[in-house]
Amino acid sequence: MLTHPGPGEFTALRERSAENRQVGELLRTARQALGLSVAFLSRMDGTHQHIEILDSALPLTGQHSMTNPVEMTFCQAVMDGRLPPVIPDMRVFPEAMELPGARLAHIRSFVSVPVVLSDGSVYGTFCAAGLAPDDRLSPRDLALMEVLAQAASVIIEPGLREQERLSAIERRIVPVIAGGGPTVLLQPIVDLATRRRTGAEALSRFPQEWRMPPDACFAEANSIGERHRLELLALRRAADHLPHVSGYVSMNVSPSTVLTRECGEFLDRLPLNRVVLELSEHDPVEDYDALKAALAPLRARGMQLAIDDVGAGFSSLRHIVITAPDVIKLDRSIVAGIADDTVLSVVTHALAELAGVTGARLVAEGIETEADATALEGLGVDLGQGWHFGAATTVNELSDYYRRGEQRSPVPAHP
């Protein structure tokens, strides 16, 4: 139920936006050009008509339904071919006079055209109505309404497609959250000198049929306001491995989630001397002081901080300088093929020197060959992980030692 606006005003059932205001101006143009009392955009969902944006020249103040069964509307009768799209005088059509719009709202003249989207589907109708018969209405007016309806479809379609995209994300993400979060597997982190496993990184895995990397899944969760909840569930599942695996467990989290009360309380309950918290290089930090304040008591109790994906962009150096991490993780883009690439070797050597100055350990991600592992060891890289040592797997499949020269599966054993 909605109170109609005053003369020359329009309102929307959806949140008033720039797009709605633009459509409202189109409706006002239609109403004024045709000399009618009301113009509106409706959405037809198959069972009901929803009047979404309305422009009225009348100071109507009563309560009027903005949603009606389609069989009770002029618009559906026009789309079914039972009424013409231009009706100068409702009284000529007995069927029209039986509809609530004529009996209760006293509509006597009407023009209705479909709003057709780019894929050919019908969103709804673009209409104008008058409280008196109007013999001036003609096919020329129909042409004007069709042009305005097409303009309205161009305006509303991007928002409609975005809402459809977000709804599809909700249908995927919400059941995962309800089920306790993503599956979390462990990828070994190996000392390159001794080839002993010192820890493991907890990696989230989502349904294989999504065909999306974890980063993209978390980004989609962020677009529907569910990133924090999803990340916290992933942290919980990562922490569940702690009693069953030796060494430390490295857990990924975004800087914004670290700042939530729920994250701080959860981390505070863990054996922090066995936890490395990884902050992605790709995620912006809005407030470094707040981030450092949130991390300080946890690091004081033994939790180590890692900066992930170093080398993939420019913000990682700022992260390193400001947060003084315990671990610097080299992005796979500067690791893969390093045995045969002088430039990558120079970059890695420089980062190894930076780690030495700051007292941080260096971990190389994405090691796929023994040649790269040996080259990284020679450049001063402490630890490594990648398919060469093993893909993310279950606790029971982790090894404690990886023989030098032993080549693991070149593809992940798990999705």
Buried (B, 14 or more C-beta within 10 A) or exposed (E): EBEBBEEEBBBBBBEEEEBBEBBBBBBBBBBBBBBBBBBBBBBBEEEBBBBBBBBBBEEBEEEBEBBBEBEBBBBBBBBEEEBBBBBBBBEEBEEBBEBBBBEEBEBBBBBBBBBBBEEEEEBBBBBBBBBEBBEEBEEEBBEBBBBBBBBBBEBBBEBBEEEEEBEEBBEBBBEBBEEEBBBBBBBBBBBBEEBEBBBBBBBBBBBEEBEBEBBEBBBBBBBBEBBBBBBBBBBBBBBEBBEEBEBBBBBBBBBBBBBBEEBBEBBEEBBBEBBBBBBBBBBEBEEBEEBBEBBEEBBEBEBBBBBBBBBBEEBBBEBBEEBBBBBBBBBBBBBBBBBEBEEBBEBBBEBBEBBEEEEBBBBBBBBBBBBBBBBBBEBBBBBBBBBBBBBBBBBEBBBEEBEEEEEBEEEBBBB
